[in-house]
Amino acid sequence: MNKIIILTGSVRPGRFNIQPARWIYEIAHKRKDAESELVDLQKVNLPFLDEPVPPSQNKYSKDHTKEWSQKVNETDGFVFVTPEYNHSLSPVLKNAIDYLFFEWHYKPVVFVSYGSLAGGTRAVEHLRSIAAEIRMYDLREQIMFPNYWDNLDENGIYQFTEEHEQLANRMLDSLIFWSQVMKDARAKLSNPQE
Ligand SMILES: Cc1cc2nc3c(=O)[nH]c(=O)nc-3n(C[C@H](O)[C@H](O)[C@H](O)COP(=O)(O)O)c2cc1C
């Protein structure tokens, strides 16, 4: 069974991020074709990158790096749930990515984003170029919530629609399909670190 991680991209108090992250996790969790986990960077709680050796040399010294490495290593596909901060991704998400290298290789990623009019798209465009460097495969599928604050109820809860859910399932169809294809491909590599 393929393993999918839904990764939060904000750890701020009062963050919106956890709402779309929980929403997409609930949809993924109902499916029988993959095992899903919501991984919250607030709980992972990585410090700013504190390894003396770059991750491409695979010599981790800290327990938090080894644990994060194991978590990403055992995962076949990712949903990055990202805010847009000053037209880019959040530092906490970039930091979590930068900690590792080979663990991301040859694995697909899709995006849930939100923000003002652009719906977080500028952050996703930056994530797509980062994905290339760590040999991830960014799929075309993306769900955006532009001006998300216009669709909050009186308790601050976002009103997800049936249409959003359909889009989410189509996005997950693609992610899970490519997770399997790339898992098979990874198994054929003589040196998975190339
Ligand atoms: C440091 C910072 C920079 C921001 N820059 C942008 C931006 O460039 N584009 C945008 O659409 N929203 C921007 N916003 C507004 C965010 O879309 C909004 O605050 C959102 O709730 C942030 O996600 P979070 O609540 O999950 O942390 C910014 C917010 C912060 C805190």
The ligand as a Tripos MOL2 file, in Angstrom:
@<TRIPOS>MOLECULE
LIG
   31    33     1     0     0
SMALL
NO_CHARGES

@<TRIPOS>ATOM
      1 C1          4.7400   37.0700    6.4540 C.3       1 LIG1
      2 C2          3.4800   37.0680    5.6330 C.ar      1 LIG1
      3 C3          3.5570   37.3960    4.2940 C.ar      1 LIG1
      4 C4          2.4080   37.3260    3.4920 C.ar      1 LIG1
      5 N1          2.5120   37.5160    2.1480 N.ar      1 LIG1
      6 C5          1.4630   37.1960    1.3510 C.ar      1 LIG1
      7 C6          1.6310   37.1490   -0.0600 C.ar      1 LIG1
      8 O1          2.6720   37.4220   -0.6150 O.2       1 LIG1
      9 N2          0.5660   36.7560   -0.8020 N.ar      1 LIG1
     10 C7         -0.6400   36.4130   -0.2430 C.ar      1 LIG1
     11 O2         -1.5690   36.0350   -0.9740 O.2       1 LIG1
     12 N3         -0.8280   36.4970    1.1030 N.ar      1 LIG1
     13 C8          0.1860   36.8550    1.9010 C.ar      1 LIG1
     14 N4          0.0400   36.8810    3.2650 N.ar      1 LIG1
     15 C9         -1.2950   36.6710    3.8320 C.3       1 LIG1
     16 C10        -1.5480   35.1830    3.9880 C.3       1 LIG1
     17 O3         -2.1610   34.6840    2.8070 O.3       1 LIG1
     18 C11        -2.4640   34.9060    5.1760 C.3       1 LIG1
     19 O4         -1.9900   35.5690    6.3400 O.3       1 LIG1
     20 C12        -2.5510   33.4250    5.4810 C.3       1 LIG1
     21 O5         -3.4780   33.2020    6.4980 O.3       1 LIG1
     22 C13        -1.1880   32.8490    5.8790 C.3       1 LIG1
     23 O6         -1.2590   31.4730    6.0710 O.3       1 LIG1
     24 P1         -1.2760   30.8340    7.5480 P.3       1 LIG1
     25 O7         -2.4120   31.5090    8.2840 O.co2     1 LIG1
     26 O8         -1.5990   29.3850    7.3180 O.co2     1 LIG1
     27 O9          0.0500   31.0630    8.1510 O.co2     1 LIG1
     28 C14         1.1630   36.9830    4.0780 C.ar      1 LIG1
     29 C15         1.1090   36.6820    5.4510 C.ar      1 LIG1
     30 C16         2.2440   36.6910    6.2090 C.ar      1 LIG1
     31 C17         2.1650   36.2950    7.6570 C.3       1 LIG1
@<TRIPOS>BOND
     1     1     2 1
     2     2     3 ar
     3     2    30 ar
     4     3     4 ar
     5     4     5 ar
     6     4    28 ar
     7     5     6 ar
     8     6     7 ar
     9     6    13 1
    10     7     8 2
    11     7     9 ar
    12     9    10 ar
    13    10    11 2
    14    10    12 ar
    15    12    13 ar
    16    13    14 ar
    17    14    15 1
    18    14    28 ar
    19    15    16 1
    20    16    17 1
    21    16    18 1
    22    18    19 1
    23    18    20 1
    24    20    21 1
    25    20    22 1
    26    22    23 1
    27    23    24 1
    28    24    25 2
    29    24    26 1
    30    24    27 1
    31    28    29 ar
    32    29    30 ar
    33    30    31 1
@<TRIPOS>SUBSTRUCTURE
     1 LIG1         1 GROUP 0 **** ****
